[in-house]
Amino acid sequence: MNECIFCKIIRGEIPSQKIYEDELIFAFHDIHPKAPVHFMIVPKEHIDSLAEVAPRHQEVLGRLLAKTGELARNQGLNEGFRTIINTGRVGCQEVYHLHIHILGGSDPLGPMLGRT
């Protein structure tokens, strides 16, 4: 049994504000939103990160990206949104289950990265 927090959310062991689910992917609101609208789309299959993706994951990756625009529009993000996939320690990935953050609802969202 996988102890990953996102796997537990997908299995319904941890409550979430689900916005979409099919046989391959699951989408839910972030519990610590960084924008007025902030949700995540995850594959149901546990994949640690984008760095761990293999050719056999093409279908689920396609579904993740193909559903992003529709789900964003359904959440009221009709004029644009930001997608973020943090990968690994240097990429600031906090939960090691591949996930896409979708953020929007403020105009503008601000710079993608702080400038130093």
C-alpha positions as CSV (number, residue, x, y, z in Angstrom):
1,M,0.0,0.0,0.0
2,N,1.5,3.3,-1.0
3,E,1.8,5.9,1.8
4,C,2.0,8.9,-0.6
5,I,-0.5,11.6,0.4
6,F,-1.8,12.0,-3.2
7,C,-2.3,8.3,-3.5
8,K,-4.3,8.4,-0.2
9,I,-6.4,11.3,-1.7
10,I,-7.0,9.4,-4.9
11,R,-8.2,6.3,-2.8
12,G,-10.5,8.6,-0.7
13,E,-8.5,7.9,2.5
14,I,-7.9,11.7,2.9
15,P,-10.8,14.1,1.9
16,S,-10.3,16.5,-0.9
17,Q,-12.3,19.0,-3.0
18,K,-12.3,16.8,-6.1
19,I,-13.1,18.6,-9.3
20,Y,-12.6,15.7,-11.8
21,E,-11.8,12.0,-12.0
22,D,-11.6,9.4,-14.7
23,E,-9.8,6.1,-15.0
24,L,-6.4,7.7,-15.4
25,I,-6.3,11.1,-13.6
26,F,-7.7,12.9,-10.6
27,A,-8.0,16.7,-10.1
28,F,-8.5,18.5,-6.8
29,H,-8.1,21.9,-5.1
30,D,-4.9,22.6,-3.3
31,I,-5.4,22.9,0.4
32,H,-2.8,25.8,0.6
33,P,-3.8,27.8,-2.5
34,K,-1.2,30.3,-3.9
35,A,-3.8,32.0,-6.1
36,P,-7.6,32.5,-6.1
37,V,-7.9,29.4,-8.1
38,H,-5.3,26.7,-7.4
39,F,-5.9,23.0,-8.2
40,M,-3.8,20.0,-9.1
41,I,-4.1,17.3,-11.7
42,V,-2.4,14.0,-10.9
43,P,-2.1,10.6,-12.5
44,K,-3.9,7.9,-10.5
45,E,-0.8,5.7,-11.0
46,H,1.9,6.7,-8.7
47,I,4.8,8.2,-10.7
48,D,7.4,9.9,-8.4
49,S,8.1,12.9,-10.7
50,L,8.4,14.0,-14.3
51,A,12.0,12.7,-14.2
52,E,10.6,9.2,-13.7
53,V,8.2,9.2,-16.7
54,A,8.7,6.4,-19.2
55,P,7.3,5.8,-22.7
56,R,4.6,3.6,-21.2
57,H,3.2,6.8,-19.5
58,Q,2.3,8.6,-22.8
59,E,-1.4,8.0,-22.5
60,V,-1.7,9.4,-19.0
61,L,0.6,12.3,-19.7
62,G,-1.5,13.1,-22.8
63,R,-4.7,13.0,-20.6
64,L,-3.2,15.2,-18.0
65,L,-2.4,17.9,-20.5
66,A,-5.5,17.5,-22.7
67,K,-7.8,18.0,-19.7
68,T,-6.0,21.0,-18.3
69,G,-7.7,23.7,-20.4
70,E,-11.2,22.2,-19.9
71,L,-10.8,22.0,-16.1
72,A,-9.3,25.5,-15.9
73,R,-12.2,26.9,-17.9
74,N,-14.6,25.0,-15.6
75,Q,-13.0,26.7,-12.7
76,G,-13.5,30.2,-14.3
77,L,-10.1,30.6,-15.7
78,N,-11.2,31.9,-19.1
79,E,-8.5,34.5,-19.7
80,G,-5.5,32.3,-18.9
81,F,-3.8,30.4,-16.2
82,R,-0.3,29.1,-15.1
83,T,0.7,25.5,-15.1
84,I,3.6,24.3,-12.9
85,I,5.3,20.9,-12.7
86,N,7.9,21.0,-9.9
87,T,10.4,18.2,-10.4
88,G,12.9,16.9,-7.8
89,R,14.6,18.6,-4.9
90,V,16.1,21.5,-7.0
91,G,12.7,22.0,-8.7
92,C,11.1,22.4,-5.2
93,Q,8.9,19.3,-5.5
94,E,7.3,18.8,-2.1
95,V,5.1,15.7,-2.8
96,Y,6.8,13.0,-4.8
97,H,3.8,12.1,-6.9
98,L,3.8,13.7,-10.3
99,H,1.3,16.6,-10.3
100,I,0.5,19.7,-12.3
101,H,-0.5,22.9,-10.5
102,I,-3.0,25.1,-12.3
103,L,-3.2,28.6,-10.9
104,G,-5.2,31.7,-11.9
105,G,-7.9,34.1,-11.0
106,S,-5.8,37.1,-10.4
107,D,-4.6,39.6,-13.0
108,P,-1.7,39.4,-13.3
109,L,-0.3,36.3,-11.5
110,G,3.1,38.0,-11.1
111,P,6.5,36.8,-12.2
112,M,7.1,33.1,-12.7
113,L,10.3,33.2,-10.7
114,G,11.8,35.8,-8.4
115,R,14.7,37.7,-10.0
116,T,18.0,37.8,-8.2
